[in-house]
Amino acid sequence: MATMITSECINCGACEPECPNTAIYQGGVEWEMNGVKHAPLSADVFYIVPQKCTECVGFHDQEACAAVCPVDVCIPNPDIPETEAVLLQRARELHPGVDFPADFPSRFRSGGAAEAPTTSTAAPVAAASAAAPVPAASPVVAAPVGGVSLPSIDEWEVPIDCHACHGSYAVSFRHLRTGNVLRCPFCTATYIVTTTMHGNVSRALASFHQRWTEEFAALYERRQRELDEFEERKRTELEAFNEHLKAISQSVKPPGAPRKRAWIFG
């Protein structure tokens, strides 16, 4: 099925340059195919032309637009189901000079066809190539009490204050890359992420994440040690109680048990 952009699009423009087929257009802009202009499919948000969309079959193992979309609004269109063969043939027609090998990349082969991305309300950000190193994402660490949990570094929501309207919004750290353009959802003012900003946030997250993880690991170890000691004490107590029960049962002679006769004088 062709990919579509939902109405939750924030018009960040991150997807447009990623499309290998130039199938993505800004809202209100006419789309072109074979030199012929056509009316825009959307007047408000970016849109994808189904006749030019190949779901990146032949170019990538997933839809490039969905991979860079900060709000996950690039999803398969349920009204236009299409097979890998159809999409590959379209790619060949759109790119007659490209030779697609037998092992061409495809989301159908990487398992992407089984699950479609869903929409969310993530913070707006225009994606760009990452220039600075990113800390390795760590698994979620759950606290044993109170339901406190720690997200991975990439999914950490970084608060941003708009310099124009002073509104506050959040951006996942995976989108906070040097050169990315953040767009305020309240006034659409933009802010470009600098190397300094990315570096400071990256170091702070890595340091906090490591300290948090180490403290919880120490807590788990301490609690496990205390549990082992408690169980050992209870095991010893149980053995002693069983010996006590045995002594009680042996202190009283049951009816019919042989008894030692007493001497005549006492």
N, C-alpha and C positions, 0 to 999 in steps of 0.2 A: 504494500500500500504506500502511496506517495506520502511524503512528510508534509505537515501543515504547521502553521504558527497560530496559536490561539489568541483570543482577544486580550489575554493577560500580558501580552508583549509590552515591554517598557520602552521599546524603540531605542535600545542601546546601540544597535547596528553591529554587534559583534559577529553575527552569523553571516552577513552579506559577503564579506571578502573570503570566507571559508568555503563557500559553495564552488565546487569544481565545474558546475554547469551554468553559472550565472543565472540561477533560477530564483534567486531571492531579490526582491525589490522593496524599496521603501514605500510606505503607504502613500497613495495618490500619484505614484510615478507609473507611467505606462511601461509595460513589459514588451520585449522585442524577441522575435524568433524568425530566422531566415529573412531578416531585413524588413519584416512587417511589424508595425506597432499595434499594440492591443491595449484596450482600456484596463486600468489597474483593477486588481481583484479586491483590493482593500484601500480605503481612503484614510484610515486612522493608524494602522500598525503595519509593520513589515509583513510581507506575504510571500508564499512560495508558489511558483507556477507549476502545476502538476505535469504539464506536457514537457517540462524541462527537468523535472526532479527524477533522479535515479537512485535516491536513498544512498548515494555515494558508492553504489555497487561498481566495482572496477577501479575505484580510487582509494577507498578507506574501508576498514572493517567495522565502521559505525558511521552514523550520520554526523558529518562534521558540524553542522549547525547545532544539533542537539548537544554535541560534546562541549561547545563553547558557550552555550546559552546559560546565563547566570540565573534565570528564573524557570528553567525547564519547561518552556512553552513550545518547543519544537517536538511534535509528537506525530506518530503515524496517523494518517487520515483514514478512519474506519470506513468511509464511503468510497474509497478508491483502493481496493485490494489488488496488489500486483505481485507477480512471481519474480524470482531472481532472473529468470531467462528474459522476461519482458523488460526488466530494468536494464539488464546488460545490453540488450539490443538497442534500447534507447540511447545508452551511453555511446555505443558505436556510431549511431546516427548523428549524435551531437558532436562527436569527436572522430571524424573519419580518418584522421591522420594518426590516431593513437592505436597501438597494437596491444590488445589486452591479452596477457598470458593465460594459460590454462588454470593457474593457481591465483587468479585475480582476487584481490581482497573483496570481502562482502560481509555484511552484517548477518546474512543468512548462515554463513559458515562459521562465524564467531559466536553464534548463539544469540545475537541481537534480535532475531526475529521472534524469539519466544516471549520477550518482555518489552513492553513499550514504556518510555519514560512518562511520568505523570507530572501534572502541573503542581506548582508549589508557590509559596509567597516569599521566596528568598529575596534578599536585598538586591537592588539594581547595581549592575556593574558591567562595563563594556570589556570584553575579554581581549587580551593581547598576549603576545609571546612572553614567556617568563625569562627574565635576564639574570635573576639572582637565584642562588641555590635555595631549595625549599627543604625544611626539616622533614625527615621521614615520618609518615603518619603512624601514630601509635594506636593500638586497639583501645576501645572504651574500657575504662577501669571503673567498676561499680563498687560503691561503698557497702559494707556489710550491714549498716544500720542507717535508717532514715531515707533510703532511696536516692542518695546523692550519687551522681555519675559524672564522668569527665568525658567530653567529646574528643574525637581525634583532632590533631592540630589542623588539618585541612578543613574540617567542618566547624572549627571554632568561629563564632560570630564576633567580629571585631566592630565595636561601636564607632561610628563616624558622625562628626558634627558638621553640618553645612555652614560654610563661611558666609553664605548669602542670607539665608533665612534662619540660621541657627537651629534648624530642625535636626533631630537625631535619627539615624537609621543604622542598620547593621549590614555587614558584608562578610561572607564566608572567607576565611583566610586563603582558601585556594584561588579566590578571585583577586586577592590583594597582591598583585604583581606589579613590579616596576613598569611604568608606562601605561598601565591600565587606566581608563577614564571612569571614575565613579560619577554617577548621576543621581542627584538628590531627588527622591520621589515626591517631594513637596513643591519644590520650585524649579526642578530640572537643571539647577546649577551644576556645573561639572567640577571635578577635582582630579588631577592627575597624580597617581601614586608615584612617589619618588623613591630612589634607592635607599635613602636614609630612613624614610617612613617604613618601608618594607623590612629593612634590616633591624630596626628597633623592635617592631612588632614580632618579627621572627625570633629574635633572641629572647624576648620576654616570654613568649609562648613556650619555647623549648625549655627554658629554665624552670618555669612554673610547672610544666607538664612532667618534667623529670623529677622535681621535688615531690609533687603530689603522688606520683607513681611509687617512688621509693618509700614515702611515709605509709602508704596503704600496704605495700609489700611487708614492711616491718610490722604493721599492725596485724596482718594475717599470720605472720610467723609467730608473733607473741601469743596470739589467741590460740593458735594450733598447739603451741608448747603448753599453755595453760590447760587446754582441753586434754592433752595427753597425760599431764600430771593429775588432773582431776579424775580421769578414768582409772588411772593406776591406783589412786587412793580408794576409789569405790570398789575396785576389784579386790583389794586387800580386805576392805570392810565386809564384802560379801562372803569371802572365804571364812573370816572370823565368825560371822553370823551363822554360817552353816555348821561350824564346829560347835557353836553354842546350842543350836537346835539339836545336834546329835547328843550333847551332854544332857539336855532336858529329856529327850526320849529314853535315855539309858538310866535315868534317875528313878524311874517308877517301874516296878515289876508288873508285867502284864498278868491277867488272871490265868491260872494253870501253870505258871512257870515254876520250876522246882525251887524250894526254899530250904535254907539251912535250919535244921531243928535247933531250938534253943536248949541249953543245959538246964537241968532240973533246978539248980539253985540260982539261975539268973542268966 
